């Protein structure tokens, strides 16, 4: 994407008017990103003339991850611990009820931190900085997300098992429930209706954006499946496992930012719609 020159007029994404480059706001009241944010991923989300584009969302998310710089180490460390914790505590194949309980506890911990990281990414998308204290969700917010997710699980699974396409449609329709709750725009099951309104007429673009991180994980998963278990730290198998794990950590990080950018761009697109 070619960046406009500093003297070029800007197109207001709210009303479509051309505004001089030095104007802080449009006549319609829309406030452009500050000069401090100029050229950043946050500014691109705010001032994008095309309020939702899968290609633009993927590009902005990539830039946002690149802007993490030193923060990427902390982010990857958190993701890596969540990935390896069940394997370290139980092993690849839990068998006893105790081991299954440990895996379930790790899954809940992973979900709690992952939703917190999503809120952290949303703050970064909005130019508020990547503050990892955002990752500490309250039990009320986490419980609301879990309730909404559980309510949607059964119809999505039925749709996937019976016809596939209806299940994918429902997944896309309810894809924004966690961000709506994290953003304070919904409480629990009312997020389902809000997500349906937010994603209306944009499900194809959402699918195109969200499927890319999933596809990017496939090589790492295939590599892990082909690596024999066991062996020393210096063995080729362990090195391949390490490479696959690092790649998945990067892709998960990228996928979190893609989700945050998609949500914010959907809000921009529905700027005049009450959610």
N, C-alpha and C positions, 0 to 999 in steps of 0.2 A: 504493500500500500504506500502510495506516495504522499508524504506529508506536505500540507499546504505551506506556502511561505508565510512569514510573520505578518506581511502586509496584506495578505489575501482576505477578502471578506469571508465571513463564516455563515454557513447555512443553519438557521435555527431548526433543531430537530423537533421542536414543539409545534411551530406554525408554518415553517417553510420559508420564512423571509430571509433575505440576505442582510447580514449585519456587519458593520465595519469591524475590522480586526481588533481595534482597541476598545470596543464597547464591551463592558462587563456583563451586560444583559440585553435581551431582546425587548422590543416594545410590548410583546405579549406577556412579559414577566419572567421568561426563562432565563436563569442565570448560568452563564457559561463557566466552564472549569477555570480555576484561577491560573495565573501565569506560572505558579509553582508546580501545578500539575500538568502544564502544557507538554504534550508529547508522550505522556505516560499512558499506561493501560487504563487507568481510572478516567483520564480525560477523554480517551477514545470511546469509552462506554457512555460517558455523559453527553458528548457532542456528536455522536455518530448520526449522520444524516439518514442512513438506512437503520431504522430502529431495531430490526432483528434480521440477522443474516447468519446462517450456520458457519459459513466461511469466516466471516468477521469475528464471530464469537470464538472460534478456534484460534485465530490469529491473536486476538487480544489476550486470551488465556495464556498462550505461549509467552507473550511479552510480559504478562504479569508474573509468571513463574520466574522468568529471567531477571526481573526486577527484585526478586527476593534476595539475591546476592548471598550474604552470609547467613541470612535467615533460612536458606534452603537446607543447610546442614541440620539445624534444629528440627525443621519440618520432617526431613527424611529420617532423622533419628526417632522421632515419635512414631512415624509410620512403620519403621523397621521393627521397633519393639512390639507393636501391636501384631505384626505379621509373625514374628518368631516366638512370641510368648507361649502360645499353645503348644508349639513344637518342642520348646524347651521344658515345659512342665509335664507334658503328657507323652509326646512322641507323635509320630504320624498317624497311628491307629489306636485311638482310645477304645478300651474294652470294658473296663469295670464301671459300675455306676459312679464311683468317685471320680474317675477320669472323665467321664461324660459331664459330670457336674463342673469340673474344672474348665472344660472346653466351653460350656455354656456361660460360665462366669467371665471367661476371657472374651467371648463373643459380645456380651453386654458391655464390658469395659471398652472393647474396640468400637462398638456403636456409639457409646457416650462420647469418646474422644473424637471420633470421626465427624459427628455432627457439630462438635465444638470447633473443629478445624474448618468445617464448612462455613460457620459463622465468622471465623477469622478471615477466611478468603473473601467473604462478602464485604467485610470491612476494608480489605485491601482494594477490592474492586471500586469501592466508593471513595477511595483516596483518604481513608481514615487511618491508614497504617496497618501493618500486620502485627497486631498485639496478641500474643499467645495466651494472655489471660482471658481472652474471649472464649477459649476452648473449654473453660470450666463452666459447664452448663449446670443450672439448678435442677434438682430432681423433678420439679414441676414441669419445666420445659421438656426435659428428656422423657418424662412419662407421657406427656401430651403427644410427642412425636411417635413414641412406641405404640400408643393407642391408635393413632391415625394409620400407622403402617400396618398394624394387625388387622384393622378393619378392611383395608384394601387387599390384604394378602389372598384371602380366599377367592374373591371374584377374579383377581388377576390370574391365579393358578388355574381356576376352572377355564377361563378364556384361553390360556396357553395350552392346556391339555386337550381341550375339545377342538379348537379351531386355530390356535396360534395367533392369528391376526387380531381377534377381539382382545386377547390378553395384552398384546403389544399396544393396542389402542388405549386400553385402560391404564397401562403403565405410563404412557405419555401424558394422558389426561391428568393423572394424579402425581406426576413427576415433581411438582413444586410444593408438595405439602410440607416437607421438612423446612424448606426455606421460608415459607409463609409463617410457620410457627416460630422459627428462629428470629424472624424479622418483626414479630409482634403483630402481624396482620391477621392471624387466626389463632385459635386456642387449641383445638384438638380435631374432632371429626368435622367441624365446620371448614377445615382446611381443604376438604375434598371438593366442596362446592367452589371455594375460592380458586383452587388450582384448575378446575374445569373452566372457569371464566378466564383465567390468565392464559391458558394454553389454547384457547379456542382459535381455530384457523391457523395455528402455528405449529401443529404437531409434526408435520413433515420436517420442518426446519429443526425442531427440537431433536427428532430422531437422528437426523444427519449429524448434528453436533455431538450428541451423547454416545453415538455408536463408535466414534473414532477412538476414544480411550479404551473401550472394550476390545476393539480389534487390535490395538497396540499391545494389549496384554497377552494376546494369544501366543506370540513367539516365545515369551518367557515361560508360559505354562507348558507349552510343548517341550521346551528345553528341560524344565524340571521333571516332566514325566519320563523323559529319556535318560535321565541321570540315575544310575544305580545308587541305592541308599547305602550308607556306611562309607568307610574309607577314611584316610587321614586328611588333615587340613591341607596338605600339599598335593593331594590326589587331584587328577583332572576333574573327577566328578564333583568334588567340593568347590573347585574354582568355577565350574559351570553353574553350580547351584548359587554361588555368590553373585555371579554376573546376572543370573536370572532374577534373583531377589532385588538387587540394586535397580534393575530395569523396572520391575514392578513397582518399587517405591516411587520412582520418578513418574511413572504413568499414573499411579494413584494420586499423586500430588497434582499432576496436570489435570486429571479428571475432576478433582475437587474444584479447581479454578474454572474449568469449563462450565461446571454446574452453576457456580456463582455468577459467572458472566452471563450465562443463558437466563438465569432468573432476573438479573438486573436489566437486561435488554428487554425481557418480556414486560417488566414494569414500565420501562420507557415507552414501549409500544402501546401499552394500555394506560398511558398517562392520564387520559381524560375519562377513564372508566373507574368507577368506584368498585373497590375490591373488598 
